[in-house]
Amino acid sequence: MRLSGDEDAVAQCKADLFFKEAGLSSEDKLLLVIDDTYVEKKGNKTDGVDKFFDHAKGRYINGNNFVTCLQVDDDIYLTRPGCT
């Protein structure tokens, strides 16, 4: 499948694939919590260091951006492989 540059179409495709892989139907309810956290670093020799806009600080920083997600299902909390 080839995706266009349409952000909504790409997001929908990702959601469809996630639901399929998780064995969920369109009738199921799911809460997916996604968080990204910046850790400011000095220098550029650490893996993954890049320039990011930190909205909490209101400026660009050099650092790492860690993205995590958590699936909440009927009071069961599951981390998804590949989301951390």
mmCIF file of the N, C-alpha and C atoms, coordinates in Angstrom:
data_MODEL
# 
_entry.id   MODEL 
# 
loop_
_atom_site.group_PDB 
_atom_site.id 
_atom_site.type_symbol 
_atom_site.label_atom_id 
_atom_site.label_alt_id 
_atom_site.label_comp_id 
_atom_site.label_asym_id 
_atom_site.label_entity_id 
_atom_site.label_seq_id 
_atom_site.pdbx_PDB_ins_code 
_atom_site.Cartn_x 
_atom_site.Cartn_y 
_atom_site.Cartn_z 
_atom_site.occupancy 
_atom_site.B_iso_or_equiv 
_atom_site.pdbx_formal_charge 
_atom_site.auth_seq_id 
_atom_site.auth_comp_id 
_atom_site.auth_asym_id 
_atom_site.auth_atom_id 
_atom_site.pdbx_PDB_model_num 
ATOM 1   N N  . MET A 1 1  ? 0.847   -1.174 0.000  1.00 0.00 ? 1  MET A N  1 
ATOM 2   C CA . MET A 1 1  ? 0.000   0.000  0.000  1.00 0.00 ? 1  MET A CA 1 
ATOM 3   C C  . MET A 1 1  ? 0.891   1.235  0.000  1.00 0.00 ? 1  MET A C  1 
ATOM 4   N N  . ARG A 1 2  ? 0.606   2.173  -0.861 1.00 0.00 ? 2  ARG A N  1 
ATOM 5   C CA . ARG A 1 2  ? 1.363   3.417  -0.928 1.00 0.00 ? 2  ARG A CA 1 
ATOM 6   C C  . ARG A 1 2  ? 0.544   4.516  -0.262 1.00 0.00 ? 2  ARG A C  1 
ATOM 7   N N  . LEU A 1 3  ? 1.190   5.250  0.639  1.00 0.00 ? 3  LEU A N  1 
ATOM 8   C CA . LEU A 1 3  ? 0.494   6.318  1.361  1.00 0.00 ? 3  LEU A CA 1 
ATOM 9   C C  . LEU A 1 3  ? 0.780   7.660  0.725  1.00 0.00 ? 3  LEU A C  1 
ATOM 10  N N  . SER A 1 4  ? -0.243  8.485  0.680  1.00 0.00 ? 4  SER A N  1 
ATOM 11  C CA . SER A 1 4  ? -0.064  9.838  0.161  1.00 0.00 ? 4  SER A CA 1 
ATOM 12  C C  . SER A 1 4  ? 0.515   10.716 1.257  1.00 0.00 ? 4  SER A C  1 
ATOM 13  N N  . GLY A 1 5  ? 0.759   11.966 0.968  1.00 0.00 ? 5  GLY A N  1 
ATOM 14  C CA . GLY A 1 5  ? 1.268   12.901 1.954  1.00 0.00 ? 5  GLY A CA 1 
ATOM 15  C C  . GLY A 1 5  ? 0.191   13.461 2.865  1.00 0.00 ? 5  GLY A C  1 
ATOM 16  N N  . ASP A 1 6  ? -1.049  13.003 2.722  1.00 0.00 ? 6  ASP A N  1 
ATOM 17  C CA . ASP A 1 6  ? -2.170  13.482 3.525  1.00 0.00 ? 6  ASP A CA 1 
ATOM 18  C C  . ASP A 1 6  ? -2.019  12.956 4.954  1.00 0.00 ? 6  ASP A C  1 
ATOM 19  N N  . GLU A 1 7  ? -1.782  13.852 5.915  1.00 0.00 ? 7  GLU A N  1 
ATOM 20  C CA . GLU A 1 7  ? -1.544  13.447 7.294  1.00 0.00 ? 7  GLU A CA 1 
ATOM 21  C C  . GLU A 1 7  ? -2.714  12.681 7.892  1.00 0.00 ? 7  GLU A C  1 
ATOM 22  N N  . ASP A 1 8  ? -3.942  13.078 7.585  1.00 0.00 ? 8  ASP A N  1 
ATOM 23  C CA . ASP A 1 8  ? -5.117  12.381 8.111  1.00 0.00 ? 8  ASP A CA 1 
ATOM 24  C C  . ASP A 1 8  ? -5.184  10.956 7.580  1.00 0.00 ? 8  ASP A C  1 
ATOM 25  N N  . ALA A 1 9  ? -4.894  10.781 6.293  1.00 0.00 ? 9  ALA A N  1 
ATOM 26  C CA . ALA A 1 9  ? -4.935  9.442  5.693  1.00 0.00 ? 9  ALA A CA 1 
ATOM 27  C C  . ALA A 1 9  ? -3.849  8.553  6.310  1.00 0.00 ? 9  ALA A C  1 
ATOM 28  N N  . VAL A 1 10 ? -2.676  9.111  6.524  1.00 0.00 ? 10 VAL A N  1 
ATOM 29  C CA . VAL A 1 10 ? -1.582  8.350  7.131  1.00 0.00 ? 10 VAL A CA 1 
ATOM 30  C C  . VAL A 1 10 ? -1.944  7.959  8.562  1.00 0.00 ? 10 VAL A C  1 
ATOM 31  N N  . ALA A 1 11 ? -2.507  8.896  9.336  1.00 0.00 ? 11 ALA A N  1 
ATOM 32  C CA . ALA A 1 11 ? -2.905  8.612  10.717 1.00 0.00 ? 11 ALA A CA 1 
ATOM 33  C C  . ALA A 1 11 ? -3.989  7.542  10.752 1.00 0.00 ? 11 ALA A C  1 
ATOM 34  N N  . GLN A 1 12 ? -4.960  7.603  9.837  1.00 0.00 ? 12 GLN A N  1 
ATOM 35  C CA . GLN A 1 12 ? -6.023  6.603  9.802  1.00 0.00 ? 12 GLN A CA 1 
ATOM 36  C C  . GLN A 1 12 ? -5.462  5.231  9.452  1.00 0.00 ? 12 GLN A C  1 
ATOM 37  N N  . CYS A 1 13 ? -4.531  5.186  8.515  1.00 0.00 ? 13 CYS A N  1 
ATOM 38  C CA . CYS A 1 13 ? -3.907  3.924  8.123  1.00 0.00 ? 13 CYS A CA 1 
ATOM 39  C C  . CYS A 1 13 ? -3.165  3.309  9.315  1.00 0.00 ? 13 CYS A C  1 
ATOM 40  N N  . LYS A 1 14 ? -2.438  4.135  10.064 1.00 0.00 ? 14 LYS A N  1 
ATOM 41  C CA . LYS A 1 14 ? -1.725  3.650  11.253 1.00 0.00 ? 14 LYS A CA 1 
ATOM 42  C C  . LYS A 1 14 ? -2.713  3.116  12.287 1.00 0.00 ? 14 LYS A C  1 
ATOM 43  N N  . ALA A 1 15 ? -3.815  3.827  12.492 1.00 0.00 ? 15 ALA A N  1 
ATOM 44  C CA . ALA A 1 15 ? -4.828  3.386  13.456 1.00 0.00 ? 15 ALA A CA 1 
ATOM 45  C C  . ALA A 1 15 ? -5.444  2.067  13.009 1.00 0.00 ? 15 ALA A C  1 
ATOM 46  N N  . ASP A 1 16 ? -5.763  1.934  11.730 1.00 0.00 ? 16 ASP A N  1 
ATOM 47  C CA . ASP A 1 16 ? -6.342  0.694  11.207 1.00 0.00 ? 16 ASP A CA 1 
ATOM 48  C C  . ASP A 1 16 ? -5.387  -0.484 11.416 1.00 0.00 ? 16 ASP A C  1 
ATOM 49  N N  . LEU A 1 17 ? -4.110  -0.274 11.129 1.00 0.00 ? 17 LEU A N  1 
ATOM 50  C CA . LEU A 1 17 ? -3.116  -1.335 11.315 1.00 0.00 ? 17 LEU A CA 1 
ATOM 51  C C  . LEU A 1 17 ? -2.975  -1.706 12.790 1.00 0.00 ? 17 LEU A C  1 
ATOM 52  N N  . PHE A 1 18 ? -2.985  -0.704 13.663 1.00 0.00 ? 18 PHE A N  1 
ATOM 53  C CA . PHE A 1 18 ? -2.877  -0.959 15.104 1.00 0.00 ? 18 PHE A CA 1 
ATOM 54  C C  . PHE A 1 18 ? -4.062  -1.801 15.575 1.00 0.00 ? 18 PHE A C  1 
ATOM 55  N N  . PHE A 1 19 ? -5.289  -1.408 15.186 1.00 0.00 ? 19 PHE A N  1 
ATOM 56  C CA . PHE A 1 19 ? -6.483  -2.153 15.601 1.00 0.00 ? 19 PHE A CA 1 
ATOM 57  C C  . PHE A 1 19 ? -6.438  -3.592 15.079 1.00 0.00 ? 19 PHE A C  1 
ATOM 58  N N  . LYS A 1 20 ? -5.981  -3.759 13.841 1.00 0.00 ? 20 LYS A N  1 
ATOM 59  C CA . LYS A 1 20 ? -5.893  -5.098 13.258 1.00 0.00 ? 20 LYS A CA 1 
ATOM 60  C C  . LYS A 1 20 ? -4.901  -5.955 14.044 1.00 0.00 ? 20 LYS A C  1 
ATOM 61  N N  . GLU A 1 21 ? -3.711  -5.414 14.306 1.00 0.00 ? 21 GLU A N  1 
ATOM 62  C CA . GLU A 1 21 ? -2.673  -6.167 15.031 1.00 0.00 ? 21 GLU A CA 1 
ATOM 63  C C  . GLU A 1 21 ? -3.081  -6.463 16.470 1.00 0.00 ? 21 GLU A C  1 
ATOM 64  N N  . ALA A 1 22 ? -3.865  -5.582 17.080 1.00 0.00 ? 22 ALA A N  1 
ATOM 65  C CA . ALA A 1 22 ? -4.304  -5.777 18.468 1.00 0.00 ? 22 ALA A CA 1 
ATOM 66  C C  . ALA A 1 22 ? -5.537  -6.674 18.553 1.00 0.00 ? 22 ALA A C  1 
ATOM 67  N N  . GLY A 1 23 ? -6.091  -7.072 17.392 1.00 0.00 ? 23 GLY A N  1 
ATOM 68  C CA . GLY A 1 23 ? -7.264  -7.930 17.383 1.00 0.00 ? 23 GLY A CA 1 
ATOM 69  C C  . GLY A 1 23 ? -8.531  -7.207 17.812 1.00 0.00 ? 23 GLY A C  1 
ATOM 70  N N  . LEU A 1 24 ? -8.597  -5.908 17.564 1.00 0.00 ? 24 LEU A N  1 
ATOM 71  C CA . LEU A 1 24 ? -9.750  -5.100 17.964 1.00 0.00 ? 24 LEU A CA 1 
ATOM 72  C C  . LEU A 1 24 ? -10.645 -4.819 16.764 1.00 0.00 ? 24 LEU A C  1 
ATOM 73  N N  . SER A 1 25 ? -11.934 -4.644 17.026 1.00 0.00 ? 25 SER A N  1 
ATOM 74  C CA . SER A 1 25 ? -12.871 -4.276 15.964 1.00 0.00 ? 25 SER A CA 1 
ATOM 75  C C  . SER A 1 25 ? -13.257 -2.809 16.138 1.00 0.00 ? 25 SER A C  1 
ATOM 76  N N  . SER A 1 26 ? -14.031 -2.290 15.192 1.00 0.00 ? 26 SER A N  1 
ATOM 77  C CA . SER A 1 26 ? -14.450 -0.890 15.271 1.00 0.00 ? 26 SER A CA 1 
ATOM 78  C C  . SER A 1 26 ? -15.427 -0.659 16.417 1.00 0.00 ? 26 SER A C  1 
ATOM 79  N N  . GLU A 1 27 ? -15.988 -1.732 16.972 1.00 0.00 ? 27 GLU A N  1 
ATOM 80  C CA . GLU A 1 27 ? -16.912 -1.625 18.102 1.00 0.00 ? 27 GLU A CA 1 
ATOM 81  C C  . GLU A 1 27 ? -16.181 -1.560 19.446 1.00 0.00 ? 27 GLU A C  1 
ATOM 82  N N  . ASP A 1 28 ? -14.928 -1.965 19.484 1.00 0.00 ? 28 ASP A N  1 
ATOM 83  C CA . ASP A 1 28 ? -14.152 -1.980 20.727 1.00 0.00 ? 28 ASP A CA 1 
ATOM 84  C C  . ASP A 1 28 ? -13.730 -0.575 21.120 1.00 0.00 ? 28 ASP A C  1 
ATOM 85  N N  . LYS A 1 29 ? -13.606 -0.372 22.415 1.00 0.00 ? 29 LYS A N  1 
ATOM 86  C CA . LYS A 1 29 ? -13.108 0.897  22.935 1.00 0.00 ? 29 LYS A CA 1 
ATOM 87  C C  . LYS A 1 29 ? -11.679 0.698  23.402 1.00 0.00 ? 29 LYS A C  1 
ATOM 88  N N  . LEU A 1 30 ? -10.866 1.706  23.177 1.00 0.00 ? 30 LEU A N  1 
ATOM 89  C CA . LEU A 1 30 ? -9.453  1.611  23.505 1.00 0.00 ? 30 LEU A CA 1 
ATOM 90  C C  . LEU A 1 30 ? -8.959  2.991  23.907 1.00 0.00 ? 30 LEU A C  1 
ATOM 91  N N  . LEU A 1 31 ? -8.165  3.045  24.939 1.00 0.00 ? 31 LEU A N  1 
ATOM 92  C CA . LEU A 1 31 ? -7.494  4.285  25.307 1.00 0.00 ? 31 LEU A CA 1 
ATOM 93  C C  . LEU A 1 31 ? -6.010  4.064  25.099 1.00 0.00 ? 31 LEU A C  1 
ATOM 94  N N  . LEU A 1 32 ? -5.417  4.870  24.253 1.00 0.00 ? 32 LEU A N  1 
ATOM 95  C CA . LEU A 1 32 ? -3.990  4.796  23.959 1.00 0.00 ? 32 LEU A CA 1 
ATOM 96  C C  . LEU A 1 32 ? -3.378  6.110  24.400 1.00 0.00 ? 32 LEU A C  1 
ATOM 97  N N  . VAL A 1 33 ? -2.527  6.058  25.407 1.00 0.00 ? 33 VAL A N  1 
ATOM 98  C CA . VAL A 1 33 ? -1.888  7.254  25.958 1.00 0.00 ? 33 VAL A CA 1 
ATOM 99  C C  . VAL A 1 33 ? -0.494  7.363  25.332 1.00 0.00 ? 33 VAL A C  1 
ATOM 100 N N  . ILE A 1 34 ? -0.234  8.504  24.704 1.00 0.00 ? 34 ILE A N  1 
ATOM 101 C CA . ILE A 1 34 ? 1.061   8.729  24.055 1.00 0.00 ? 34 ILE A CA 1 
ATOM 102 C C  . ILE A 1 34 ? 1.702   9.957  24.683 1.00 0.00 ? 34 ILE A C  1 
ATOM 103 N N  . ASP A 1 35 ? 2.970   9.822  25.046 1.00 0.00 ? 35 ASP A N  1 
ATOM 104 C CA . ASP A 1 35 ? 3.685   10.925 25.687 1.00 0.00 ? 35 ASP A CA 1 
ATOM 105 C C  . ASP A 1 35 ? 5.072   11.042 25.071 1.00 0.00 ? 35 ASP A C  1 
ATOM 106 N N  . ASP A 1 36 ? 5.488   12.273 24.848 1.00 0.00 ? 36 ASP A N  1 
ATOM 107 C CA . ASP A 1 36 ? 6.880   12.477 24.444 1.00 0.00 ? 36 ASP A CA 1 
ATOM 108 C C  . ASP A 1 36 ? 7.542   13.398 25.465 1.00 0.00 ? 36 ASP A C  1 
ATOM 109 N N  . THR A 1 37 ? 8.737   13.033 25.815 1.00 0.00 ? 37 THR A N  1 
ATOM 110 C CA . THR A 1 37 ? 9.486   13.748 26.839 1.00 0.00 ? 37 THR A CA 1 
ATOM 111 C C  . THR A 1 37 ? 10.856  14.104 26.276 1.00 0.00 ? 37 THR A C  1 
ATOM 112 N N  . TYR A 1 38 ? 11.254  15.321 26.511 1.00 0.00 ? 38 TYR A N  1 
ATOM 113 C CA . TYR A 1 38 ? 12.578  15.764 26.076 1.00 0.00 ? 38 TYR A CA 1 
ATOM 114 C C  . TYR A 1 38 ? 13.550  15.730 27.241 1.00 0.00 ? 38 TYR A C  1 
ATOM 115 N N  . VAL A 1 39 ? 14.766  15.290 26.958 1.00 0.00 ? 39 VAL A N  1 
ATOM 116 C CA . VAL A 1 39 ? 15.840  15.339 27.936 1.00 0.00 ? 39 VAL A CA 1 
ATOM 117 C C  . VAL A 1 39 ? 16.956  16.149 27.294 1.00 0.00 ? 39 VAL A C  1 
ATOM 118 N N  . GLU A 1 40 ? 17.199  17.323 27.855 1.00 0.00 ? 40 GLU A N  1 
ATOM 119 C CA . GLU A 1 40 ? 18.199  18.219 27.282 1.00 0.00 ? 40 GLU A CA 1 
ATOM 120 C C  . GLU A 1 40 ? 19.593  17.657 27.515 1.00 0.00 ? 40 GLU A C  1 
ATOM 121 N N  . LYS A 1 41 ? 20.436  17.727 26.491 1.00 0.00 ? 41 LYS A N  1 
ATOM 122 C CA . LYS A 1 41 ? 21.810  17.233 26.551 1.00 0.00 ? 41 LYS A CA 1 
ATOM 123 C C  . LYS A 1 41 ? 22.750  18.330 26.079 1.00 0.00 ? 41 LYS A C  1 
ATOM 124 N N  . LYS A 1 42 ? 23.926  18.342 26.622 1.00 0.00 ? 42 LYS A N  1 
ATOM 125 C CA . LYS A 1 42 ? 24.976  19.244 26.144 1.00 0.00 ? 42 LYS A CA 1 
ATOM 126 C C  . LYS A 1 42 ? 25.885  18.444 25.224 1.00 0.00 ? 42 LYS A C  1 
ATOM 127 N N  . GLY A 1 43 ? 26.352  19.055 24.171 1.00 0.00 ? 43 GLY A N  1 
ATOM 128 C CA . GLY A 1 43 ? 27.210  18.355 23.221 1.00 0.00 ? 43 GLY A CA 1 
ATOM 129 C C  . GLY A 1 43 ? 26.371  17.578 22.217 1.00 0.00 ? 43 GLY A C  1 
ATOM 130 N N  . ASN A 1 44 ? 27.058  16.854 21.341 1.00 0.00 ? 44 ASN A N  1 
ATOM 131 C CA . ASN A 1 44 ? 26.345  16.120 20.296 1.00 0.00 ? 44 ASN A CA 1 
ATOM 132 C C  . ASN A 1 44 ? 26.887  14.706 20.108 1.00 0.00 ? 44 ASN A C  1 
ATOM 133 N N  . LYS A 1 45 ? 27.566  14.160 21.111 1.00 0.00 ? 45 LYS A N  1 
ATOM 134 C CA . LYS A 1 45 ? 28.161  12.830 20.971 1.00 0.00 ? 45 LYS A CA 1 
ATOM 135 C C  . LYS A 1 45 ? 27.273  11.718 21.509 1.00 0.00 ? 45 LYS A C  1 
ATOM 136 N N  . THR A 1 46 ? 26.164  12.060 22.130 1.00 0.00 ? 46 THR A N  1 
ATOM 137 C CA . THR A 1 46 ? 25.223  11.057 22.619 1.00 0.00 ? 46 THR A CA 1 
ATOM 138 C C  . THR A 1 46 ? 24.309  10.642 21.473 1.00 0.00 ? 46 THR A C  1 
ATOM 139 N N  . ASP A 1 47 ? 24.043  9.343  21.348 1.00 0.00 ? 47 ASP A N  1 
ATOM 140 C CA . ASP A 1 47 ? 23.148  8.855  20.291 1.00 0.00 ? 47 ASP A CA 1 
ATOM 141 C C  . ASP A 1 47 ? 21.780  9.514  20.391 1.00 0.00 ? 47 ASP A C  1 
ATOM 142 N N  . GLY A 1 48 ? 21.233  9.889  19.250 1.00 0.00 ? 48 GLY A N  1 
ATOM 143 C CA . GLY A 1 48 ? 19.879  10.423 19.194 1.00 0.00 ? 48 GLY A CA 1 
ATOM 144 C C  . GLY A 1 48 ? 19.745  11.886 19.541 1.00 0.00 ? 48 GLY A C  1 
ATOM 145 N N  . VAL A 1 49 ? 20.852  12.565 19.849 1.00 0.00 ? 49 VAL A N  1 
ATOM 146 C CA . VAL A 1 49 ? 20.772  13.984 20.183 1.00 0.00 ? 49 VAL A CA 1 
ATOM 147 C C  . VAL A 1 49 ? 20.475  14.772 18.906 1.00 0.00 ? 49 VAL A C  1 
ATOM 148 N N  . ASP A 1 50 ? 19.504  15.638 19.003 1.00 0.00 ? 50 ASP A N  1 
ATOM 149 C CA . ASP A 1 50 ? 19.130  16.473 17.869 1.00 0.00 ? 50 ASP A CA 1 
ATOM 150 C C  . ASP A 1 50 ? 18.501  17.743 18.404 1.00 0.00 ? 50 ASP A C  1 
ATOM 151 N N  . LYS A 1 51 ? 18.111  18.617 17.499 1.00 0.00 ? 51 LYS A N  1 
ATOM 152 C CA . LYS A 1 51 ? 17.485  19.881 17.870 1.00 0.00 ? 51 LYS A CA 1 
ATOM 153 C C  . LYS A 1 51 ? 15.977  19.685 17.886 1.00 0.00 ? 51 LYS A C  1 
ATOM 154 N N  . PHE A 1 52 ? 15.319  19.980 19.028 1.00 0.00 ? 52 PHE A N  1 
ATOM 155 C CA . PHE A 1 52 ? 13.885  19.834 19.188 1.00 0.00 ? 52 PHE A CA 1 
ATOM 156 C C  . PHE A 1 52 ? 13.314  21.118 19.754 1.00 0.00 ? 52 PHE A C  1 
ATOM 157 N N  . PHE A 1 53 ? 12.058  21.404 19.406 1.00 0.00 ? 53 PHE A N  1 
ATOM 158 C CA . PHE A 1 53 ? 11.382  22.533 20.032 1.00 0.00 ? 53 PHE A CA 1 
ATOM 159 C C  . PHE A 1 53 ? 10.686  22.016 21.276 1.00 0.00 ? 53 PHE A C  1 
ATOM 160 N N  . ASP A 1 54 ? 11.092  22.507 22.434 1.00 0.00 ? 54 ASP A N  1 
ATOM 161 C CA . ASP A 1 54 ? 10.512  22.118 23.707 1.00 0.00 ? 54 ASP A CA 1 
ATOM 162 C C  . ASP A 1 54 ? 9.425   23.137 24.045 1.00 0.00 ? 54 ASP A C  1 
ATOM 163 N N  . HIS A 1 55 ? 8.165   22.723 23.920 1.00 0.00 ? 55 HIS A N  1 
ATOM 164 C CA . HIS A 1 55 ? 7.045   23.641 24.144 1.00 0.00 ? 55 HIS A CA 1 
ATOM 165 C C  . HIS A 1 55 ? 6.971   24.092 25.598 1.00 0.00 ? 55 HIS A C  1 
ATOM 166 N N  . ALA A 1 56 ? 7.394   23.256 26.522 1.00 0.00 ? 56 ALA A N  1 
ATOM 167 C CA . ALA A 1 56 ? 7.365   23.634 27.940 1.00 0.00 ? 56 ALA A CA 1 
ATOM 168 C C  . ALA A 1 56 ? 8.348   24.771 28.221 1.00 0.00 ? 56 ALA A C  1 
ATOM 169 N N  . LYS A 1 57 ? 9.495   24.758 27.511 1.00 0.00 ? 57 LYS A N  1 
ATOM 170 C CA . LYS A 1 57 ? 10.504  25.805 27.703 1.00 0.00 ? 57 LYS A CA 1 
ATOM 171 C C  . LYS A 1 57 ? 10.329  26.960 26.724 1.00 0.00 ? 57 LYS A C  1 
ATOM 172 N N  . GLY A 1 58 ? 9.557   26.722 25.651 1.00 0.00 ? 58 GLY A N  1 
ATOM 173 C CA . GLY A 1 58 ? 9.321   27.767 24.665 1.00 0.00 ? 58 GLY A CA 1 
ATOM 174 C C  . GLY A 1 58 ? 10.531  28.085 23.801 1.00 0.00 ? 58 GLY A C  1 
ATOM 175 N N  . ARG A 1 59 ? 11.416  27.103 23.659 1.00 0.00 ? 59 ARG A N  1 
ATOM 176 C CA . ARG A 1 59 ? 12.627  27.328 22.861 1.00 0.00 ? 59 ARG A CA 1 
ATOM 177 C C  . ARG A 1 59 ? 13.150  25.994 22.328 1.00 0.00 ? 59 ARG A C  1 
ATOM 178 N N  . TYR A 1 60 ? 14.098  26.105 21.394 1.00 0.00 ? 60 TYR A N  1 
ATOM 179 C CA . TYR A 1 60 ? 14.746  24.912 20.865 1.00 0.00 ? 60 TYR A CA 1 
ATOM 180 C C  . TYR A 1 60 ? 15.800  24.439 21.855 1.00 0.00 ? 60 TYR A C  1 
ATOM 181 N N  . ILE A 1 61 ? 15.933  23.122 21.961 1.00 0.00 ? 61 ILE A N  1 
ATOM 182 C CA . ILE A 1 61 ? 16.961  22.528 22.811 1.00 0.00 ? 61 ILE A CA 1 
ATOM 183 C C  . ILE A 1 61 ? 17.697  21.459 22.017 1.00 0.00 ? 61 ILE A C  1 
ATOM 184 N N  . ASN A 1 62 ? 18.895  21.133 22.442 1.00 0.00 ? 62 ASN A N  1 
ATOM 185 C CA . ASN A 1 62 ? 19.591  19.942 21.963 1.00 0.00 ? 62 ASN A CA 1 
ATOM 186 C C  . ASN A 1 62 ? 19.309  18.857 22.986 1.00 0.00 ? 62 ASN A C  1 
ATOM 187 N N  . GLY A 1 63 ? 18.872  17.707 22.523 1.00 0.00 ? 63 GLY A N  1 
ATOM 188 C CA . GLY A 1 63 ? 18.580  16.644 23.470 1.00 0.00 ? 63 GLY A CA 1 
ATOM 189 C C  . GLY A 1 63 ? 18.000  15.420 22.802 1.00 0.00 ? 63 GLY A C  1 
ATOM 190 N N  . ASN A 1 64 ? 17.446  14.548 23.632 1.00 0.00 ? 64 ASN A N  1 
ATOM 191 C CA . ASN A 1 64 ? 16.779  13.333 23.173 1.00 0.00 ? 64 ASN A CA 1 
ATOM 192 C C  . ASN A 1 64 ? 15.277  13.514 23.335 1.00 0.00 ? 64 ASN A C  1 
ATOM 193 N N  . ASN A 1 65 ? 14.529  12.897 22.450 1.00 0.00 ? 65 ASN A N  1 
ATOM 194 C CA . ASN A 1 65 ? 13.069  12.896 22.533 1.00 0.00 ? 65 ASN A CA 1 
ATOM 195 C C  . ASN A 1 65 ? 12.638  11.449 22.725 1.00 0.00 ? 65 ASN A C  1 
ATOM 196 N N  . PHE A 1 66 ? 12.099  11.138 23.898 1.00 0.00 ? 66 PHE A N  1 
ATOM 197 C CA . PHE A 1 66 ? 11.626  9.790  24.201 1.00 0.00 ? 66 PHE A CA 1 
ATOM 198 C C  . PHE A 1 66 ? 10.111  9.765  24.063 1.00 0.00 ? 66 PHE A C  1 
ATOM 199 N N  . VAL A 1 67 ? 9.611   8.858  23.229 1.00 0.00 ? 67 VAL A N  1 
ATOM 200 C CA . VAL A 1 67 ? 8.172   8.726  23.020 1.00 0.00 ? 67 VAL A CA 1 
ATOM 201 C C  . VAL A 1 67 ? 7.747   7.372  23.588 1.00 0.00 ? 67 VAL A C  1 
ATOM 202 N N  . THR A 1 68 ? 6.735   7.398  24.445 1.00 0.00 ? 68 THR A N  1 
ATOM 203 C CA . THR A 1 68 ? 6.207   6.168  25.023 1.00 0.00 ? 68 THR A CA 1 
ATOM 204 C C  . THR A 1 68 ? 4.701   6.123  24.796 1.00 0.00 ? 68 THR A C  1 
ATOM 205 N N  . CYS A 1 69 ? 4.161   4.914  24.812 1.00 0.00 ? 69 CYS A N  1 
ATOM 206 C CA . CYS A 1 69 ? 2.713   4.786  24.721 1.00 0.00 ? 69 CYS A CA 1 
ATOM 207 C C  . CYS A 1 69 ? 2.248   3.668  25.640 1.00 0.00 ? 69 CYS A C  1 
ATOM 208 N N  . LEU A 1 70 ? 1.022   3.790  26.058 1.00 0.00 ? 70 LEU A N  1 
ATOM 209 C CA . LEU A 1 70 ? 0.425   2.865  27.004 1.00 0.00 ? 70 LEU A CA 1 
ATOM 210 C C  . LEU A 1 70 ? -0.990  2.567  26.537 1.00 0.00 ? 70 LEU A C  1 
ATOM 211 N N  . GLN A 1 71 ? -1.317  1.284  26.435 1.00 0.00 ? 71 GLN A N  1 
ATOM 212 C CA . GLN A 1 71 ? -2.670  0.872  26.057 1.00 0.00 ? 71 GLN A CA 1 
ATOM 213 C C  . GLN A 1 71 ? -3.431  0.540  27.328 1.00 0.00 ? 71 GLN A C  1 
ATOM 214 N N  . VAL A 1 72 ? -4.614  1.106  27.487 1.00 0.00 ? 72 VAL A N  1 
ATOM 215 C CA . VAL A 1 72 ? -5.460  0.852  28.650 1.00 0.00 ? 72 VAL A CA 1 
ATOM 216 C C  . VAL A 1 72 ? -6.696  0.101  28.168 1.00 0.00 ? 72 VAL A C  1 
ATOM 217 N N  . ASP A 1 73 ? -6.890  -1.102 28.685 1.00 0.00 ? 73 ASP A N  1 
ATOM 218 C CA . ASP A 1 73 ? -8.002  -1.975 28.300 1.00 0.00 ? 73 ASP A CA 1 
ATOM 219 C C  . ASP A 1 73 ? -8.661  -2.532 29.549 1.00 0.00 ? 73 ASP A C  1 
ATOM 220 N N  . ASP A 1 74 ? -9.889  -2.161 29.834 1.00 0.00 ? 74 ASP A N  1 
ATOM 221 C CA . ASP A 1 74 ? -10.616 -2.721 30.974 1.00 0.00 ? 74 ASP A CA 1 
ATOM 222 C C  . ASP A 1 74 ? -9.774  -2.756 32.243 1.00 0.00 ? 74 ASP A C  1 
ATOM 223 N N  . ASP A 1 75 ? -9.182  -1.637 32.584 1.00 0.00 ? 75 ASP A N  1 
ATOM 224 C CA . ASP A 1 75 ? -8.349  -1.497 33.781 1.00 0.00 ? 75 ASP A CA 1 
ATOM 225 C C  . ASP A 1 75 ? -7.067  -2.326 33.746 1.00 0.00 ? 75 ASP A C  1 
ATOM 226 N N  . ILE A 1 76 ? -6.677  -2.812 32.565 1.00 0.00 ? 76 ILE A N  1 
ATOM 227 C CA . ILE A 1 76 ? -5.407  -3.514 32.403 1.00 0.00 ? 76 ILE A CA 1 
ATOM 228 C C  . ILE A 1 76 ? -4.496  -2.573 31.615 1.00 0.00 ? 76 ILE A C  1 
ATOM 229 N N  . TYR A 1 77 ? -3.308  -2.362 32.094 1.00 0.00 ? 77 TYR A N  1 
ATOM 230 C CA . TYR A 1 77 ? -2.381  -1.432 31.464 1.00 0.00 ? 77 TYR A CA 1 
ATOM 231 C C  . TYR A 1 77 ? -1.293  -2.227 30.743 1.00 0.00 ? 77 TYR A C  1 
ATOM 232 N N  . LEU A 1 78 ? -1.179  -2.021 29.451 1.00 0.00 ? 78 LEU A N  1 
ATOM 233 C CA . LEU A 1 78 ? -0.230  -2.779 28.631 1.00 0.00 ? 78 LEU A CA 1 
ATOM 234 C C  . LEU A 1 78 ? 0.650   -1.822 27.850 1.00 0.00 ? 78 LEU A C  1 
ATOM 235 N N  . THR A 1 79 ? 1.945   -2.036 27.902 1.00 0.00 ? 79 THR A N  1 
ATOM 236 C CA . THR A 1 79 ? 2.812   -1.290 26.985 1.00 0.00 ? 79 THR A CA 1 
ATOM 237 C C  . THR A 1 79 ? 2.889   -2.097 25.700 1.00 0.00 ? 79 THR A C  1 
ATOM 238 N N  . ARG A 1 80 ? 2.973   -1.415 24.593 1.00 0.00 ? 80 ARG A N  1 
ATOM 239 C CA . ARG A 1 80 ? 3.014   -2.080 23.293 1.00 0.00 ? 80 ARG A CA 1 
ATOM 240 C C  . ARG A 1 80 ? 4.453   -2.191 22.831 1.00 0.00 ? 80 ARG A C  1 
ATOM 241 N N  . PRO A 1 81 ? 4.886   -3.369 22.349 1.00 0.00 ? 81 PRO A N  1 
ATOM 242 C CA . PRO A 1 81 ? 6.235   -3.492 21.800 1.00 0.00 ? 81 PRO A CA 1 
ATOM 243 C C  . PRO A 1 81 ? 6.453   -2.468 20.691 1.00 0.00 ? 81 PRO A C  1 
ATOM 244 N N  . GLY A 1 82 ? 7.603   -1.844 20.685 1.00 0.00 ? 82 GLY A N  1 
ATOM 245 C CA . GLY A 1 82 ? 7.922   -0.871 19.647 1.00 0.00 ? 82 GLY A CA 1 
ATOM 246 C C  . GLY A 1 82 ? 7.457   0.536  19.962 1.00 0.00 ? 82 GLY A C  1 
ATOM 247 N N  . CYS A 1 83 ? 6.768   0.724  21.068 1.00 0.00 ? 83 CYS A N  1 
ATOM 248 C CA . CYS A 1 83 ? 6.263   2.061  21.415 1.00 0.00 ? 83 CYS A CA 1 
ATOM 249 C C  . CYS A 1 83 ? 7.157   2.773  22.411 1.00 0.00 ? 83 CYS A C  1 
ATOM 250 N N  . THR A 1 84 ? 8.161   2.108  22.930 1.00 0.00 ? 84 THR A N  1 
ATOM 251 C CA . THR A 1 84 ? 9.013   2.765  23.921 1.00 0.00 ? 84 THR A CA 1 
ATOM 252 C C  . THR A 1 84 ? 10.349  3.089  23.326 1.00 0.00 ? 84 THR A C  1 
# 
